[in-house]
Amino acid sequence: MQKPLSPKTLEKRYAELGLSDEKLQLLHTFFRCVSNFYGVLPVSHAWQVFKHYEGLRVHKKDFVAFSGVAQRDASLPYAIYELRELYSDEPWGDPLDRAIVNKDMVMHGYYRFLYVYNTLENQRCQSFLVPDQEIFLSFAEDRFYLTPQGKAMVDFIGGLRAGGTQRRWNGEVIGPMLDLNGEPALGKRLSGLLYRTQSEEFEIDISKRESEKRRLERESAALAADKVLRRMRVDIMTGFMEPDEEFDLQVRILNEDYDVQLSKKQTDKFRRLFMDLYLQSSLWQLGGWTAVSLFYSGAAYGPERRPTSEKVRKATPPDADKLVELRGRLGPDWPKLPKS
């Protein structure tokens, strides 16, 4: 990633673009919406989307120049990478080859861009969706857990209670599970549990740089429910696994990291909530489409990866009865999206 600039230098660079404060704010909002709606999108595609909404309110050269300044702004919720930064064997490329990337997708270490690569590979199968502008602008904030399906999942995960036993990866009992205050974790809701998992402790221990240790300590000190939900969101949005495998992984994370023992009733409810969230969320891996709309339209698949808006009018979200019908038609497991 390009070296971040100081706030004072950034202010100067933004001013040198010669854009009004109104246009700068417009671009900041647009780029933020791109990162939340698409996850990752080349600047060349982002320009097509911008032109669809705003025409030539900002010229192409200024749009591209803005991306060059914004990529040095560490305060933004997204990052902008040159082609060579994402793919070491590629040349530096044209500025239009830059990619806008949601920072939640970027990991640390060897697997830094694993989620990015996985999302780009999944997006390859269909065109990008360009929704109505009002919908697009609502993604100025992340909406994944603000939908009815997302809120239901937040309530469910937050209400689960931790067990009291800490185990090794092979199932061997270590001892009682204690939170970060040294108190027993047994019976505490995940929405109120501050707990550092074994894998988090391991990463902190093997980190060689003090700054890296401090970063890991801060991130691992978050509430258990928030950590589970954050991982679930990124995995679902990027298509890290097939939905059935992803659900099994989430059950395993709850069990191994927090000793959450789900009953059959809880497992069934979790599966239903997970399916609803997967089917009806605007997914990065699908270029902004929901799995339900994509299934019903059957129109988005094809060799082109350009943004498209006309096809969305054919993809009307199903009502509750149609969703039940869809589940029945797809069988007892998970929806398998049509292949191109």
C-alpha positions as CSV (number, residue, x, y, z in Angstrom):
1,M,0.0,0.0,0.0
2,Q,1.2,3.5,-0.8
3,K,2.8,5.3,2.2
4,P,0.1,7.3,4.0
5,L,0.5,11.1,4.1
6,S,0.1,13.4,7.1
7,P,-3.3,15.2,7.4
8,K,-1.6,18.5,6.5
9,T,0.0,17.1,3.4
10,L,-3.3,15.4,2.4
11,E,-5.2,18.7,2.8
12,K,-2.7,20.2,0.4
13,R,-3.0,17.4,-2.1
14,Y,-6.8,17.4,-2.1
15,A,-6.7,21.2,-2.6
16,E,-4.3,20.8,-5.6
17,L,-7.0,18.8,-7.3
18,G,-8.9,22.0,-7.9
19,L,-12.3,20.5,-6.9
20,S,-14.9,22.3,-4.9
21,D,-15.6,21.1,-1.3
22,E,-19.0,19.8,-2.6
23,K,-17.3,17.7,-5.3
24,L,-14.7,16.4,-2.9
25,Q,-17.4,15.3,-0.5
26,L,-19.3,13.7,-3.4
27,L,-16.3,11.6,-4.3
28,H,-15.6,10.7,-0.7
29,T,-19.1,9.5,-0.3
30,F,-19.1,7.7,-3.7
31,F,-15.9,5.8,-3.0
32,R,-17.1,4.8,0.5
33,C,-20.4,3.4,-1.1
34,V,-18.3,1.5,-3.7
35,S,-16.3,-0.2,-0.9
36,N,-19.4,-1.1,1.1
37,F,-21.5,-2.2,-1.9
38,Y,-19.0,-4.0,-4.1
39,G,-16.2,-4.8,-1.6
40,V,-13.6,-4.5,-4.4
41,L,-14.0,-2.7,-7.7
42,P,-11.5,-1.4,-10.3
43,V,-11.3,2.4,-10.6
44,S,-12.2,1.9,-14.3
45,H,-15.5,0.2,-13.3
46,A,-16.1,2.7,-10.5
47,W,-15.9,5.5,-13.1
48,Q,-18.6,3.8,-15.2
49,V,-20.9,3.6,-12.1
50,F,-20.2,7.2,-11.2
51,K,-21.0,8.4,-14.7
52,H,-24.2,6.4,-14.6
53,Y,-25.3,8.4,-11.5
54,E,-23.7,11.8,-11.9
55,G,-22.9,12.2,-15.6
56,L,-19.8,14.5,-16.0
57,R,-20.4,16.3,-12.8
58,V,-16.8,15.4,-12.1
59,H,-14.5,14.8,-15.1
60,K,-12.7,11.4,-15.6
61,K,-9.2,12.9,-15.1
62,D,-10.3,14.4,-11.8
63,F,-12.0,11.2,-10.7
64,V,-8.8,9.3,-11.4
65,A,-6.6,12.0,-9.8
66,F,-8.8,11.8,-6.7
67,S,-8.2,8.1,-6.4
68,G,-4.4,8.8,-6.4
69,V,-4.7,11.1,-3.4
70,A,-7.3,9.0,-1.5
71,Q,-5.0,6.0,-1.7
72,R,-2.6,7.9,0.6
73,D,-5.3,8.7,3.1
74,A,-5.1,6.2,6.0
75,S,-8.3,7.6,7.7
76,L,-10.6,6.2,5.0
77,P,-12.6,3.0,5.5
78,Y,-11.3,1.7,2.2
79,A,-7.9,1.3,0.5
80,I,-6.9,1.9,-3.1
81,Y,-4.2,-0.4,-4.4
82,E,-2.2,-0.2,-7.6
83,L,-2.3,-3.3,-9.8
84,R,1.3,-4.2,-8.8
85,E,0.5,-4.0,-5.1
86,L,-2.2,-6.7,-5.5
87,Y,-0.3,-8.9,-8.0
88,S,3.5,-8.8,-7.7
89,D,4.0,-10.2,-11.2
90,E,2.0,-7.4,-12.8
91,P,3.4,-4.0,-14.0
92,W,2.4,-0.9,-12.2
93,G,-0.3,-0.4,-14.8
94,D,-2.6,2.5,-15.7
95,P,-4.2,4.5,-12.8
96,L,-7.5,3.1,-14.0
97,D,-6.2,-0.3,-13.0
98,R,-6.2,0.7,-9.4
99,A,-8.7,-1.2,-7.2
100,I,-10.9,0.2,-4.5
101,V,-10.9,-2.3,-1.6
102,N,-13.0,-2.4,1.6
103,K,-10.4,-2.6,4.4
104,D,-12.3,-5.3,6.2
105,M,-11.2,-7.6,3.3
106,V,-7.5,-7.0,3.9
107,M,-5.8,-9.4,6.4
108,H,-2.2,-9.3,7.7
109,G,0.8,-11.4,6.8
110,Y,1.0,-14.0,4.1
111,Y,-2.7,-14.2,3.4
112,R,-3.1,-10.5,3.1
113,F,-5.2,-10.4,0.0
114,L,-6.9,-13.9,0.2
115,Y,-10.4,-12.4,0.6
116,V,-9.7,-9.9,-2.3
117,Y,-8.7,-12.6,-4.7
118,N,-11.6,-14.9,-3.7
119,T,-14.1,-12.0,-4.2
120,L,-12.6,-11.1,-7.6
121,E,-12.8,-14.7,-8.7
122,N,-16.4,-15.0,-7.7
123,Q,-17.3,-11.7,-9.3
124,R,-15.9,-13.0,-12.6
125,C,-19.1,-14.9,-13.3
126,Q,-21.6,-12.0,-13.6
127,S,-22.0,-8.3,-14.3
128,F,-21.9,-5.8,-11.5
129,L,-25.2,-4.5,-10.3
130,V,-26.0,-0.8,-10.4
131,P,-29.0,-0.3,-8.1
132,D,-31.2,2.8,-7.9
133,Q,-29.1,5.7,-6.7
134,E,-31.0,6.0,-3.4
135,I,-30.1,2.4,-2.6
136,F,-26.5,2.8,-3.6
137,L,-26.1,5.9,-1.4
138,S,-27.5,4.1,1.6
139,F,-24.3,2.1,1.6
140,A,-22.3,5.1,2.8
141,E,-22.5,3.0,5.9
142,D,-22.1,-0.8,6.0
143,R,-25.6,-2.3,5.9
144,F,-24.9,-6.0,6.4
145,Y,-26.2,-6.1,9.9
146,L,-28.7,-3.3,9.6
147,T,-31.2,-5.4,7.5
148,P,-33.9,-7.4,9.2
149,Q,-32.0,-10.5,8.5
150,G,-28.8,-9.0,9.9
151,K,-30.4,-7.7,13.0
152,A,-31.9,-11.1,13.7
153,M,-28.5,-12.7,13.4
154,V,-26.9,-10.1,15.7
155,D,-29.6,-10.8,18.4
156,F,-29.0,-14.6,18.0
157,I,-25.2,-14.5,18.2
158,G,-25.2,-11.9,21.0
159,G,-27.7,-14.0,23.1
160,L,-25.6,-17.2,23.0
161,R,-23.8,-18.1,26.2
162,A,-20.2,-19.2,26.6
163,G,-19.4,-22.5,28.2
164,G,-16.9,-22.7,31.0
165,T,-14.2,-25.0,29.6
166,Q,-11.1,-24.1,27.6
167,R,-9.8,-26.8,25.3
168,R,-6.8,-27.3,23.0
169,W,-7.3,-27.8,19.2
170,N,-7.4,-31.6,19.8
171,G,-10.2,-31.3,22.4
172,E,-7.9,-31.7,25.4
173,V,-9.2,-29.8,28.4
174,I,-6.9,-27.0,29.6
175,G,-9.0,-25.6,32.4
176,P,-11.8,-23.1,33.1
177,M,-12.4,-20.4,30.6
178,L,-11.7,-17.0,32.0
179,D,-12.5,-13.6,30.5
180,L,-10.0,-10.7,30.2
181,N,-10.9,-9.6,33.7
182,G,-9.9,-13.0,35.1
183,E,-13.6,-13.9,35.8
184,P,-15.3,-17.2,34.8
185,A,-16.8,-17.0,31.3
186,L,-19.3,-19.7,32.0
187,G,-22.9,-18.5,31.2
188,K,-21.9,-15.1,29.9
189,R,-23.6,-13.9,26.8
190,L,-21.3,-13.3,23.8
191,S,-22.6,-9.8,23.5
192,G,-21.0,-9.0,26.9
193,L,-18.0,-11.3,26.9
194,L,-14.4,-10.0,26.6
195,Y,-12.3,-13.0,25.8
196,R,-9.1,-13.8,23.9
197,T,-9.2,-17.1,22.1
198,Q,-6.2,-19.5,21.9
199,S,-5.5,-18.6,18.3
200,E,-5.5,-15.0,19.2
201,E,-3.1,-15.6,22.1
202,F,-0.9,-17.6,19.8
203,E,-0.7,-14.9,17.2
204,I,0.2,-12.3,19.8
205,D,3.0,-14.6,21.3
206,I,4.7,-15.3,17.9
207,S,4.6,-11.6,16.7
208,K,8.1,-10.2,16.5
209,R,7.2,-6.5,16.2
210,E,5.9,-4.7,19.3
211,S,3.6,-2.6,17.2
212,E,2.1,-5.8,15.7
213,K,1.6,-7.2,19.2
214,R,-0.3,-4.1,20.3
215,R,-2.5,-4.2,17.3
216,L,-3.4,-7.8,17.8
217,E,-4.1,-7.2,21.5
218,R,-6.5,-4.3,20.7
219,E,-8.4,-6.3,18.0
220,S,-8.7,-9.4,20.1
221,A,-10.0,-7.5,23.1
222,A,-13.3,-6.8,21.3
223,L,-16.5,-8.4,22.4
224,A,-16.9,-12.0,21.5
225,A,-20.1,-11.5,19.5
226,D,-18.5,-8.7,17.5
227,K,-15.6,-10.9,16.5
228,V,-17.9,-13.8,15.5
229,L,-20.1,-11.5,13.5
230,R,-17.2,-9.7,11.8
231,R,-15.7,-13.0,10.6
232,M,-19.1,-14.3,9.5
233,R,-19.8,-11.1,7.5
234,V,-16.5,-11.1,5.6
235,D,-16.8,-14.9,4.8
236,I,-20.3,-14.6,3.5
237,M,-19.7,-11.4,1.6
238,T,-16.6,-12.7,-0.2
239,G,-17.8,-16.2,-0.8
240,F,-14.9,-17.7,1.1
241,M,-16.6,-21.1,1.2
242,E,-19.8,-22.6,-0.1
243,P,-22.7,-21.6,2.2
244,D,-23.1,-25.1,3.7
245,E,-19.4,-25.3,4.5
246,E,-19.4,-21.8,5.9
247,F,-22.3,-22.6,8.2
248,D,-20.4,-25.6,9.6
249,L,-17.3,-23.4,10.1
250,Q,-19.3,-20.9,12.1
251,V,-20.7,-23.6,14.3
252,R,-17.2,-24.9,14.8
253,I,-15.9,-21.4,15.7
254,L,-18.6,-21.0,18.3
255,N,-17.8,-24.4,19.8
256,E,-14.0,-24.3,19.7
257,D,-13.4,-20.7,20.6
258,Y,-16.2,-20.0,23.1
259,D,-17.4,-23.4,24.1
260,V,-20.9,-22.7,22.9
261,Q,-22.9,-25.9,22.8
262,L,-25.8,-25.4,20.4
263,S,-28.9,-27.5,21.0
264,K,-30.7,-29.0,18.0
265,K,-33.3,-26.2,18.2
266,Q,-30.6,-23.5,18.3
267,T,-28.7,-25.2,15.4
268,D,-31.9,-25.2,13.3
269,K,-32.6,-21.6,14.1
270,F,-29.0,-20.6,13.4
271,R,-29.2,-22.4,10.0
272,R,-32.4,-20.6,9.1
273,L,-31.0,-17.2,10.1
274,F,-27.7,-17.9,8.2
275,M,-29.6,-18.9,5.1
276,D,-31.8,-15.8,5.2
277,L,-28.7,-13.6,5.7
278,Y,-26.9,-15.3,2.8
279,L,-29.9,-15.2,0.4
280,Q,-31.0,-11.6,1.0
281,S,-27.8,-9.6,1.5
282,S,-26.1,-7.6,-1.3
283,L,-23.0,-9.7,-1.6
284,W,-19.5,-8.5,-2.7
285,Q,-18.9,-12.0,-4.2
286,L,-22.0,-11.4,-6.5
287,G,-21.1,-7.9,-7.5
288,G,-23.8,-6.3,-5.3
289,W,-26.6,-8.7,-6.2
290,T,-28.5,-10.7,-3.6
291,A,-28.5,-14.5,-4.1
292,V,-32.3,-14.4,-4.3
293,S,-32.5,-11.7,-7.0
294,L,-29.7,-13.3,-9.0
295,F,-31.5,-16.7,-8.8
296,Y,-34.8,-15.2,-9.9
297,S,-33.5,-13.0,-12.7
298,G,-31.1,-15.5,-14.2
299,A,-29.9,-12.5,-16.2
300,A,-26.7,-11.5,-14.5
301,Y,-24.5,-14.4,-15.5
302,G,-22.3,-14.1,-18.5
303,P,-18.8,-13.2,-19.7
304,E,-19.2,-9.4,-19.2
305,R,-18.1,-7.9,-15.9
306,R,-19.3,-4.4,-16.6
307,P,-21.7,-2.7,-14.3
308,T,-25.4,-3.2,-15.3
309,S,-28.6,-1.5,-14.2
310,E,-31.3,-2.5,-16.7
311,K,-31.3,-6.2,-15.6
312,V,-32.1,-5.4,-12.0
313,R,-35.6,-4.3,-12.9
314,K,-36.3,-7.9,-13.8
315,A,-35.2,-9.1,-10.4
316,T,-37.9,-8.5,-8.0
317,P,-37.3,-9.7,-4.4
318,P,-39.6,-12.6,-3.5
319,D,-42.2,-12.4,-0.7
320,A,-42.2,-14.8,2.2
321,D,-44.2,-17.5,0.3
322,K,-41.8,-17.4,-2.7
323,L,-38.8,-17.7,-0.4
324,V,-40.2,-20.8,1.2
325,E,-40.9,-22.1,-2.3
326,L,-37.3,-21.3,-3.3
327,R,-35.9,-23.2,-0.3
328,G,-38.1,-26.2,-1.1
329,R,-37.0,-26.2,-4.8
330,L,-33.3,-26.0,-3.8
331,G,-33.5,-28.9,-1.4
332,P,-32.8,-29.3,2.3
333,D,-29.2,-28.0,2.2
334,W,-28.2,-24.8,0.5
335,P,-28.9,-22.9,-2.7
336,K,-26.4,-23.7,-5.4
337,L,-26.3,-20.7,-7.7
338,P,-26.6,-21.3,-11.4
339,K,-23.3,-21.6,-13.3
340,S,-22.5,-19.6,-16.3
